[in-house]
Amino acid sequence: MTAGSFPGTAGRVGAPVDGKALLDVLGVAVVVIDARGRIVLWSAQTESPFGFLADEALGLYVARVIVDWDHRAEAMRLFGEVLRGGTAWTVTFPVRDKDGSTRRVEFRSMRIPDDLGDLYALGIAADGAVVERSVTEPALSDRLVSQSPIGLAVLDAALRYVVRNSAVTLQRGLLPGVPPELTGLEVAARYHSAHASSEVGGDWYDVIALPGDKTALVVGDVMGGGIDAGATMGRLWTVTCAFANLDLSPGQVLQHLDRITAGLEQYIAACLFVAYHLVRQRCRIANAGHLPPLRSPADGPAELMRLSTGVSLGVVGGTFWTVRVPLRAGDRLVLYTDGTDGLIETRHEAIDERSACLVHLLDEARGPLEETCDRFLRVLRRTGAPDDVALLIARSTG
């Protein structure tokens, strides 16, 4: 990989560059770090949150440049997780400016390989205060959504692609991969691509660690497929992460997502948002046109939860109710996306029969969550099915 810096803006060949594009709106910084922790790529926007020019940062060890001593061990731990296991993580972290001051910066980091098999860590960062304003100020939020890009590529000096070369790669990069370690909650997840795996879909899931021993679990499905559905999915995923960190109720989160989705042309989406509170041993759940989750108490039979379905995001601007459900030690919760021919819905079987089968499988599965995920897909997923499926199972450890 050739070291260098990115230009400040980019556009199509022959097209004018929009100075108010998304990267400029948020001041998004892009940093690439090699396996030894050295900075090998440093975008022009990175000067904004960190204060260093590319010439000053390239070749230096990232932890020594932007992380103060008190947080250096945690930063190196997260960096190691990315390179060792491919775990992508999102975290708001205090960083050190060139002038010695500190500020909150929101990071998204993931592992990327080059054409020689070497591993790098890609970091995308934005000033935490600007990110918060993007979800609380309508004008900035509208610009964030309407100008969101659909991909990111790194090219070497000969204009050859070095990484993250299709929309499918973008979608998989947005998904959390190996779920993060959580307090009081064990999580397993699967993303099963459709038979036509070269076409990006609109399904997504996320596991978001929140302050105060809380965790957000999210599944969603943008109707349709292809690059446009994938781009819309990326937009909703981004703002969902931002809203989740504002300590809103699940119903309020969906209310904001509905407003944003309504501004996107010809797209509707289903979404289920769950906020788990460890100390109170309960979940708050809101639904926007999604199939209901399953709940399996440790001391009782599994059940398909009876929730108000609500309207899909972007349809008519409905109201989304938040319900409270106990989730005590040993209880399990199952969230999943589904299409016309996915996990539950099929073209040839009644949905009630398939739902009953899923409940029965959950009752029988008392082992590790990873095995439960695999069994669900093995029994219910038809070979060659044309829809993607996201599956997320959580168990309270008390």
C-alpha positions as CSV (number, residue, x, y, z in Angstrom):
1,M,0.0,0.0,0.0
2,T,1.4,3.4,-1.0
3,A,1.5,6.0,1.8
4,G,0.0,9.3,1.0
5,S,-2.8,11.7,1.8
6,F,-6.3,11.9,0.4
7,P,-7.6,15.0,-1.4
8,G,-10.1,17.1,0.4
9,T,-13.1,16.2,-1.8
10,A,-13.9,13.8,-4.6
11,G,-16.5,13.6,-7.4
12,R,-17.2,11.9,-10.6
13,V,-14.8,12.5,-13.5
14,G,-15.8,15.6,-15.3
15,A,-18.4,16.6,-12.6
16,P,-18.1,19.6,-10.4
17,V,-17.1,18.9,-6.8
18,D,-19.8,19.9,-4.2
19,G,-18.1,21.7,-1.4
20,K,-21.0,20.8,0.9
21,A,-20.8,17.1,0.4
22,L,-21.2,14.7,3.3
23,L,-17.5,14.4,4.2
24,D,-17.3,18.2,4.5
25,V,-20.5,18.5,6.4
26,L,-19.3,16.1,9.2
27,G,-15.6,16.8,8.7
28,V,-15.0,13.1,8.4
29,A,-11.4,12.0,8.9
30,V,-10.0,8.9,7.2
31,V,-6.9,7.2,8.7
32,V,-5.3,3.9,7.6
33,I,-2.9,2.2,10.1
34,D,-0.6,-0.7,9.3
35,A,-0.2,-3.9,11.5
36,R,2.6,-2.2,13.5
37,G,0.4,0.8,14.4
38,R,2.0,3.3,12.0
39,I,-0.1,5.8,10.1
40,V,0.2,5.1,6.4
41,L,-2.8,7.2,5.1
42,W,-4.0,10.5,6.5
43,S,-6.8,12.4,4.8
44,A,-6.9,16.2,4.5
45,Q,-10.0,16.3,6.7
46,T,-8.1,14.6,9.5
47,E,-6.4,17.9,10.3
48,S,-9.8,19.1,11.7
49,P,-10.3,16.7,14.6
50,F,-6.6,16.1,15.4
51,G,-4.7,19.2,14.3
52,F,-1.9,17.4,12.5
53,L,-1.1,17.7,8.8
54,A,-0.4,14.6,6.7
55,D,3.3,15.4,6.5
56,E,3.4,15.6,10.3
57,A,1.5,12.3,11.0
58,L,2.5,9.9,8.2
59,G,4.9,7.2,9.5
60,L,4.2,7.9,13.2
61,Y,2.6,5.5,15.6
62,V,-1.1,6.5,15.9
63,A,-1.4,5.9,19.6
64,R,1.5,8.3,20.4
65,V,0.0,10.9,18.1
66,I,-3.6,11.2,19.0
67,V,-4.2,9.2,22.2
68,D,-3.1,10.5,25.7
69,W,-1.4,8.2,28.1
70,D,-4.6,7.5,30.2
71,H,-6.5,6.0,27.2
72,R,-3.6,4.5,25.3
73,A,-4.0,0.9,26.7
74,E,-7.7,0.9,25.7
75,A,-7.0,2.2,22.3
76,M,-4.3,-0.4,21.6
77,R,-6.7,-3.1,22.8
78,L,-9.4,-2.1,20.4
79,F,-6.8,-1.8,17.6
80,G,-5.6,-5.3,18.3
81,E,-9.2,-6.6,18.2
82,V,-9.7,-5.2,14.7
83,L,-6.5,-6.7,13.3
84,R,-6.7,-10.1,15.0
85,G,-10.4,-11.0,14.6
86,G,-11.7,-8.6,12.0
87,T,-14.1,-7.1,14.6
88,A,-15.5,-3.7,13.5
89,W,-16.2,-1.3,16.3
90,T,-17.8,2.1,16.9
91,V,-16.8,4.1,19.9
92,T,-16.7,7.7,21.1
93,F,-13.1,8.3,22.3
94,P,-11.3,11.3,23.8
95,V,-8.3,12.2,21.6
96,R,-5.4,14.6,22.0
97,D,-5.2,17.6,19.7
98,K,-1.9,18.9,18.4
99,D,-2.2,21.8,20.8
100,G,-2.5,19.4,23.8
101,S,-6.2,19.8,24.4
102,T,-8.7,16.8,24.1
103,R,-12.0,16.4,22.4
104,R,-14.6,13.7,21.9
105,V,-14.3,11.9,18.5
106,E,-16.6,9.2,17.2
107,F,-14.6,6.4,15.5
108,R,-15.7,3.5,13.2
109,S,-12.8,1.1,12.6
110,M,-12.5,-2.1,10.5
111,R,-9.9,-4.4,9.2
112,I,-8.9,-4.3,5.5
113,P,-6.5,-6.4,3.4
114,D,-4.4,-5.2,0.5
115,D,-3.6,-7.2,-2.7
116,L,-0.4,-8.7,-1.0
117,G,-2.3,-10.1,2.0
118,D,-1.1,-7.5,4.4
119,L,-3.6,-6.2,7.0
120,Y,-4.5,-2.6,7.8
121,A,-7.0,-0.9,10.1
122,L,-9.3,1.7,8.5
123,G,-10.5,4.3,10.8
124,I,-13.3,6.8,10.0
125,A,-13.7,9.6,12.5
126,A,-15.8,12.7,13.1
127,D,-16.0,15.2,15.9
128,G,-18.4,13.9,18.5
129,A,-20.1,17.3,18.9
130,V,-20.7,17.6,15.1
131,V,-22.2,14.1,15.0
132,E,-24.6,15.0,17.8
133,R,-25.7,18.1,16.0
134,S,-26.4,16.1,12.9
135,V,-29.2,14.3,14.6
136,T,-30.6,17.2,16.7
137,E,-30.5,19.9,14.1
138,P,-33.0,19.2,11.2
139,A,-31.0,21.1,8.5
140,L,-27.8,19.3,9.2
141,S,-29.6,16.0,9.5
142,D,-31.2,16.4,6.1
143,R,-27.8,17.2,4.5
144,L,-26.3,14.1,6.2
145,V,-28.9,11.8,4.8
146,S,-29.4,13.3,1.3
147,Q,-25.7,13.4,0.6
148,S,-24.6,10.2,2.2
149,P,-22.1,8.3,0.0
150,I,-22.5,4.7,-1.0
151,G,-19.0,3.5,-0.8
152,L,-15.3,4.1,-0.1
153,A,-12.3,3.0,-2.1
154,V,-8.5,3.4,-1.7
155,L,-6.4,3.6,-4.8
156,D,-2.7,3.4,-5.2
157,A,-0.5,5.7,-7.3
158,A,-1.4,3.7,-10.5
159,L,-5.1,4.1,-9.8
160,R,-5.5,0.4,-8.8
161,Y,-8.0,-0.5,-6.2
162,V,-6.3,-1.4,-2.9
163,V,-9.5,-2.2,-0.8
164,R,-13.5,-2.6,0.7
165,N,-14.2,-3.0,-4.3
166,S,-18.0,-3.5,-4.4
167,A,-21.2,-2.4,-2.7
168,V,-21.4,-5.8,-1.2
169,T,-18.1,-5.2,0.6
170,L,-19.6,-1.9,1.9
171,Q,-22.6,-3.6,3.3
172,R,-20.7,-6.3,5.0
173,G,-18.4,-3.6,6.4
174,L,-21.3,-1.8,8.0
175,L,-22.5,-4.9,9.8
176,P,-20.9,-5.5,13.2
177,G,-19.4,-8.9,12.4
178,V,-18.3,-10.5,15.7
179,P,-20.7,-8.9,18.3
180,P,-18.9,-6.8,20.9
181,E,-18.3,-8.0,24.5
182,L,-21.3,-6.7,26.5
183,T,-22.1,-6.4,30.2
184,G,-24.8,-8.8,31.2
185,L,-25.7,-9.9,27.7
186,E,-24.5,-12.7,25.4
187,V,-25.1,-12.2,21.7
188,A,-24.7,-14.3,18.6
189,A,-25.6,-13.2,15.0
190,R,-25.6,-14.4,11.5
191,Y,-26.0,-12.6,8.1
192,H,-27.1,-15.1,5.4
193,S,-26.8,-13.7,1.9
194,A,-29.3,-14.4,-0.8
195,H,-28.5,-16.8,-3.6
196,A,-27.6,-13.9,-5.8
197,S,-24.9,-12.8,-3.4
198,S,-23.4,-10.4,-5.9
199,E,-26.3,-8.0,-5.4
200,V,-26.3,-6.0,-2.2
201,G,-29.4,-6.1,-0.1
202,G,-31.1,-3.8,2.3
203,D,-31.0,-5.9,5.5
204,W,-29.0,-4.9,8.5
205,Y,-28.5,-5.6,12.2
206,D,-26.5,-3.9,14.9
207,V,-25.5,-4.4,18.5
208,I,-24.7,-1.1,20.2
209,A,-23.1,-0.9,23.7
210,L,-24.6,2.2,25.5
211,P,-23.6,3.9,28.7
212,G,-25.2,2.8,32.0
213,D,-25.1,-1.0,31.4
214,K,-27.5,-0.7,28.5
215,T,-27.4,-2.3,25.0
216,A,-29.4,-1.6,21.8
217,L,-30.3,-4.4,19.5
218,V,-31.5,-3.4,16.0
219,V,-32.7,-5.3,12.9
220,G,-34.0,-3.6,9.8
221,D,-34.9,-4.2,6.2
222,V,-35.1,-1.7,3.4
223,M,-37.7,-3.0,0.9
224,G,-36.1,-4.0,-2.4
225,G,-32.5,-4.8,-3.4
226,G,-29.6,-3.6,-5.4
227,I,-27.2,-0.7,-4.9
228,D,-29.9,1.9,-4.0
229,A,-31.4,-0.3,-1.3
230,G,-27.9,-0.9,0.1
231,A,-27.2,2.8,0.1
232,T,-30.4,3.6,1.9
233,M,-29.6,0.8,4.4
234,G,-26.2,2.5,5.0
235,R,-27.9,5.8,5.7
236,L,-30.4,4.4,8.1
237,W,-27.7,2.4,9.9
238,T,-25.6,5.5,10.4
239,V,-28.4,7.6,11.9
240,T,-29.7,4.7,14.0
241,C,-26.3,4.4,15.7
242,A,-26.4,8.2,16.4
243,F,-29.9,8.2,17.8
244,A,-29.2,5.2,20.0
245,N,-26.5,7.1,21.8
246,L,-28.9,9.9,22.7
247,D,-30.7,7.8,25.3
248,L,-34.1,8.2,23.6
249,S,-36.9,5.7,24.0
250,P,-37.1,3.1,21.2
251,G,-40.3,4.7,20.0
252,Q,-38.6,8.1,19.8
253,V,-35.7,6.6,17.8
254,L,-38.2,5.1,15.3
255,Q,-40.0,8.4,15.1
256,H,-36.8,10.2,14.0
257,L,-36.0,7.4,11.6
258,D,-39.4,7.6,10.1
259,R,-39.0,11.3,9.4
260,I,-35.7,10.7,7.7
261,T,-36.9,7.7,5.7
262,A,-39.9,9.8,4.4
263,G,-37.3,12.2,2.9
264,L,-35.8,9.4,0.8
265,E,-37.4,8.8,-2.6
266,Q,-39.6,5.7,-3.0
267,Y,-38.2,3.8,0.0
268,I,-39.8,2.3,3.0
269,A,-38.2,0.1,5.6
270,A,-39.1,-2.1,8.5
271,C,-37.2,-1.8,11.8
272,L,-37.3,-3.3,15.3
273,F,-35.4,-1.5,18.0
274,V,-34.7,-3.0,21.4
275,A,-33.1,-1.3,24.4
276,Y,-31.9,-3.7,27.1
277,H,-31.3,-2.4,30.6
278,L,-29.1,-4.8,32.7
279,V,-30.0,-3.3,36.2
280,R,-33.7,-3.3,35.6
281,Q,-33.6,-6.7,33.9
282,R,-35.9,-5.6,31.1
283,C,-36.1,-4.5,27.5
284,R,-38.0,-1.6,25.9
285,I,-39.1,-2.5,22.4
286,A,-40.6,-0.5,19.5
287,N,-41.7,-1.9,16.1
288,A,-42.0,-0.3,12.7
289,G,-43.7,-2.7,10.3
290,H,-41.4,-5.6,11.3
291,L,-42.1,-9.2,12.2
292,P,-42.2,-9.6,16.1
293,P,-39.3,-11.0,18.0
294,L,-39.3,-14.3,19.9
295,R,-38.8,-14.4,23.7
296,S,-37.8,-17.6,25.6
297,P,-37.9,-17.3,29.4
298,A,-35.4,-19.5,31.3
299,D,-38.2,-21.2,33.2
300,G,-40.9,-21.3,30.5
301,P,-41.9,-22.0,26.9
302,A,-40.8,-19.8,24.0
303,E,-43.3,-17.4,22.5
304,L,-43.8,-15.1,19.5
305,M,-44.2,-11.8,21.2
306,R,-47.5,-9.9,20.7
307,L,-46.4,-6.4,19.8
308,S,-48.1,-3.7,17.9
309,T,-46.6,-4.0,14.4
310,G,-46.8,-0.3,13.6
311,V,-46.4,1.2,10.2
312,S,-43.2,0.8,8.2
313,L,-40.7,3.7,8.2
314,G,-41.4,6.3,5.5
315,V,-45.0,5.4,4.9
316,V,-47.4,7.8,6.6
317,G,-45.6,9.2,9.7
318,G,-47.2,6.9,12.3
319,T,-46.8,6.7,16.0
320,F,-44.4,4.1,17.4
321,W,-45.2,2.7,20.9
322,T,-42.6,1.5,23.3
323,V,-43.4,-1.6,25.4
324,R,-41.6,-3.0,28.3
325,V,-40.7,-6.7,28.5
326,P,-38.8,-8.5,31.2
327,L,-35.5,-10.1,30.3
328,R,-34.0,-11.8,33.3
329,A,-31.0,-14.1,33.7
330,G,-31.2,-17.0,31.2
331,D,-34.0,-15.4,29.1
332,R,-33.4,-15.2,25.4
333,L,-34.6,-12.8,22.7
334,V,-34.5,-13.6,18.9
335,L,-34.6,-10.8,16.3
336,Y,-34.6,-11.5,12.6
337,T,-35.2,-9.9,9.2
338,D,-37.3,-11.7,6.6
339,G,-38.4,-11.2,3.0
340,T,-40.8,-12.9,0.6
341,D,-38.7,-16.0,0.8
342,G,-36.4,-15.6,3.8
343,L,-36.5,-17.3,7.2
344,I,-40.2,-17.3,8.1
345,E,-42.1,-16.1,5.0
346,T,-42.1,-18.4,2.0
347,R,-44.1,-18.7,-1.1
348,H,-45.5,-22.1,-0.4
349,E,-46.0,-22.4,3.4
350,A,-48.3,-20.6,5.8
351,I,-46.5,-18.0,7.9
352,D,-48.3,-19.3,11.0
353,E,-46.8,-22.8,10.5
354,R,-43.3,-21.4,9.9
355,S,-43.6,-19.1,13.0
356,A,-44.7,-22.1,15.1
357,C,-41.6,-24.1,13.8
358,L,-39.3,-21.2,14.8
359,V,-40.8,-21.2,18.3
360,H,-40.4,-25.0,18.5
361,L,-36.8,-24.8,17.5
362,L,-36.1,-22.2,20.1
363,D,-37.7,-24.3,22.8
364,E,-35.5,-27.3,21.8
365,A,-32.3,-25.3,21.5
366,R,-30.8,-24.9,25.0
367,G,-27.2,-24.9,24.1
368,P,-24.7,-22.2,22.9
369,L,-26.3,-19.3,21.0
370,E,-23.9,-19.8,18.1
371,E,-25.2,-23.4,17.6
372,T,-28.8,-22.0,17.9
373,C,-28.2,-19.5,15.1
374,D,-26.7,-22.2,12.8
375,R,-29.6,-24.6,13.5
376,F,-32.2,-22.0,12.7
377,L,-30.6,-21.3,9.3
378,R,-30.1,-25.0,8.6
379,V,-33.7,-26.0,9.3
380,L,-35.6,-22.9,8.0
381,R,-33.4,-21.4,5.3
382,R,-34.1,-22.8,1.9
383,T,-31.2,-23.4,-0.5
384,G,-31.1,-20.7,-3.2
385,A,-33.6,-18.4,-1.4
386,P,-33.6,-15.0,-3.1
387,D,-33.7,-12.8,0.1
388,D,-31.0,-12.0,2.6
389,V,-31.6,-12.9,6.3
390,A,-30.2,-11.3,9.4
391,L,-30.5,-13.2,12.7
392,L,-29.7,-11.9,16.1
393,I,-30.1,-13.9,19.4
394,A,-29.4,-12.4,22.8
395,R,-29.4,-14.0,26.2
396,S,-29.3,-12.2,29.5
397,T,-26.5,-13.4,31.8
398,G,-27.9,-11.4,34.8
